[in-house]
Amino acid sequence: MLETPDETDRLQRLLDDSHGRATEHLRGIIADDRTLAARHIVGLLTGMKVISVATVTARGEPRISAMDGHFLHGTWTFGTSRTAAKARHLAARPAVSVAHVDGEALAVFSHGRVVELVGDALAAADEHWTSHYGSSPLTWGDVVMWRLDPSWMVGYAGHRDELLAERGVPG
């Protein structure tokens, strides 16, 4: 959990705003007893999580792929080879949807735009990723790393209180 209090507060405002703008259908599924607060999300999304990243081709066709995601400072970071199709999609069309779904127990859905990590932001993400993988992703080839700048995000837990207790995250 690397989030500062300000980052956690900003994430909570985004979650509240997103839930408030959600459709009646979605709010019926992610009701109050199933909604994850920012403190829950940052506690649950530690380490590497498999995320689904949706991009769009030049012809407007959707593409989705699984990637390693790390939730850092209140948002997702992820990366891949610059030669990957998704890297070309994101460079040309940075709008993206990102989801982490852990069975029926937990889900975090988000939409926004990617920002390529450079300079200090890249160094900080690389330090975290290197500690996880044991080597820097930047040594694995021509790697590009992004941060999601989310405009919408919701968190869901089918049985929130049980999930938090099971995973040792304060309610």
C-alpha positions as CSV (number, residue, x, y, z in Angstrom):
1,M,0.0,0.0,0.0
2,L,1.9,3.0,-1.3
3,E,-1.0,5.6,-1.3
4,T,-0.7,8.8,0.6
5,P,-3.7,10.1,2.5
6,D,-4.3,12.6,-0.3
7,E,-4.2,9.9,-2.9
8,T,-6.6,7.8,-1.0
9,D,-8.9,10.8,-0.5
10,R,-8.8,11.5,-4.3
11,L,-9.6,7.9,-5.0
12,Q,-12.5,8.0,-2.7
13,R,-13.9,11.1,-4.4
14,L,-13.6,9.3,-7.8
15,L,-15.3,6.2,-6.5
16,D,-18.2,8.2,-5.0
17,D,-18.6,10.3,-8.1
18,S,-18.4,7.2,-10.4
19,H,-20.9,5.3,-8.3
20,G,-23.2,8.3,-8.3
21,R,-23.0,8.5,-12.1
22,A,-23.6,4.8,-12.6
23,T,-26.7,3.4,-14.1
24,E,-29.6,2.3,-11.9
25,H,-28.8,-1.3,-13.0
26,L,-25.2,-1.1,-11.9
27,R,-26.1,0.6,-8.6
28,G,-28.5,-2.3,-8.0
29,I,-25.6,-4.8,-8.3
30,I,-23.0,-2.7,-6.5
31,A,-25.3,-1.7,-3.6
32,D,-24.0,-0.1,-0.4
33,D,-23.1,-3.5,1.2
34,R,-21.1,-4.5,-1.9
35,T,-19.3,-1.2,-2.6
36,L,-15.6,-1.1,-1.9
37,A,-14.2,2.1,-0.4
38,A,-10.8,3.5,-1.4
39,R,-9.2,2.1,1.8
40,H,-10.5,-1.3,0.9
41,I,-9.3,-1.1,-2.7
42,V,-5.7,-0.1,-1.8
43,G,-5.6,-2.8,0.9
44,L,-6.9,-5.5,-1.5
45,L,-4.9,-4.6,-4.6
46,T,-1.4,-5.1,-3.3
47,G,1.2,-6.9,-5.4
48,M,0.7,-8.0,-9.0
49,K,-2.9,-8.4,-10.1
50,V,-4.0,-9.8,-13.5
51,I,-6.0,-7.0,-15.2
52,S,-8.0,-7.0,-18.4
53,V,-7.1,-4.0,-20.6
54,A,-9.5,-3.0,-23.4
55,T,-8.1,-0.9,-26.3
56,V,-9.5,0.0,-29.8
57,T,-7.9,-0.6,-33.2
58,A,-7.6,2.0,-35.9
59,R,-10.8,0.6,-37.4
60,G,-12.7,1.0,-34.1
61,E,-12.7,-2.7,-33.3
62,P,-12.3,-3.5,-29.6
63,R,-9.4,-5.6,-28.3
64,I,-8.9,-7.0,-24.8
65,S,-5.9,-8.7,-23.3
66,A,-4.7,-9.7,-19.9
67,M,-1.7,-7.9,-18.4
68,D,0.2,-7.7,-15.1
69,G,-1.2,-4.7,-13.2
70,H,0.2,-3.0,-10.1
71,F,-2.1,-0.6,-8.2
72,L,0.2,2.2,-7.2
73,H,-0.7,5.6,-5.7
74,G,-4.4,5.1,-6.3
75,T,-4.4,3.8,-9.9
76,W,-3.2,1.1,-12.1
77,T,0.2,0.9,-13.7
78,F,1.0,-1.7,-16.4
79,G,3.4,-2.2,-19.2
80,T,4.3,-4.3,-22.3
81,S,6.6,-4.4,-25.3
82,R,6.4,-1.4,-27.6
83,T,6.0,-3.9,-30.4
84,A,2.7,-5.3,-28.9
85,A,-0.5,-4.4,-30.7
86,K,-1.9,-2.9,-27.5
87,A,1.1,-0.6,-27.2
88,R,0.3,0.8,-30.7
89,H,-3.4,1.1,-29.9
90,L,-2.7,3.0,-26.6
91,A,-0.1,5.3,-28.3
92,A,-2.6,6.3,-31.0
93,R,-5.8,6.2,-28.9
94,P,-5.1,6.5,-25.1
95,A,-8.7,5.8,-24.0
96,V,-8.8,2.5,-22.1
97,S,-10.9,0.4,-19.8
98,V,-9.2,-1.7,-17.2
99,A,-10.8,-4.4,-15.0
100,H,-9.5,-6.6,-12.3
101,V,-12.0,-9.5,-11.5
102,D,-11.3,-12.1,-8.8
103,G,-14.1,-14.5,-9.4
104,E,-17.3,-13.4,-7.7
105,A,-15.4,-12.1,-4.7
106,L,-13.9,-8.8,-5.9
107,A,-14.0,-6.6,-9.0
108,V,-12.6,-3.1,-9.8
109,F,-13.8,-1.6,-13.1
110,S,-12.3,1.6,-14.5
111,H,-12.2,3.8,-17.5
112,G,-9.9,6.6,-18.4
113,R,-6.8,7.5,-20.4
114,V,-3.3,6.2,-20.2
115,V,-0.3,8.3,-19.5
116,E,3.1,7.0,-20.5
117,L,5.4,6.9,-17.6
118,V,8.6,8.9,-18.0
119,G,11.2,10.5,-15.7
120,D,10.6,10.3,-12.0
121,A,7.2,8.5,-12.4
122,L,8.8,5.8,-14.5
123,A,11.7,5.4,-12.0
124,A,9.2,5.1,-9.1
125,A,7.1,2.5,-10.9
126,D,10.2,0.6,-12.1
127,E,11.5,0.5,-8.5
128,H,8.2,-1.1,-7.4
129,W,8.1,-3.5,-10.3
130,T,11.7,-4.5,-9.9
131,S,11.2,-5.4,-6.2
132,H,8.3,-7.6,-7.3
133,Y,9.9,-9.4,-10.2
134,G,13.5,-9.4,-9.1
135,S,14.6,-7.5,-12.3
136,S,13.7,-4.3,-14.0
137,P,11.0,-4.6,-16.7
138,L,13.0,-2.0,-18.5
139,T,15.7,-4.6,-19.0
140,W,13.3,-7.0,-20.7
141,G,13.4,-5.3,-24.1
142,D,11.7,-2.2,-25.5
143,V,9.2,-1.9,-22.7
144,V,6.7,0.9,-22.3
145,M,4.9,1.5,-19.0
146,W,1.7,3.4,-18.4
147,R,-0.4,4.8,-15.6
148,L,-4.2,4.9,-15.9
149,D,-5.6,8.4,-15.4
150,P,-9.0,7.2,-14.4
151,S,-12.2,9.2,-15.0
152,W,-14.5,6.5,-13.7
153,M,-13.9,3.6,-11.2
154,V,-16.1,1.4,-9.1
155,G,-15.2,-1.4,-6.7
156,Y,-17.4,-4.5,-5.9
157,A,-17.3,-7.3,-3.4
158,G,-20.0,-9.9,-3.4
159,H,-19.6,-10.4,0.4
160,R,-17.5,-7.4,1.4
161,D,-17.2,-7.9,5.1
162,E,-16.2,-11.6,4.7
163,L,-13.7,-10.7,2.0
164,L,-12.1,-8.0,4.0
165,A,-11.8,-10.2,7.1
166,E,-10.5,-13.1,5.0
167,R,-7.8,-11.0,3.4
168,G,-6.8,-9.0,6.5
169,V,-8.0,-5.6,5.3
170,P,-9.7,-3.4,7.9
171,G,-13.3,-2.6,7.3
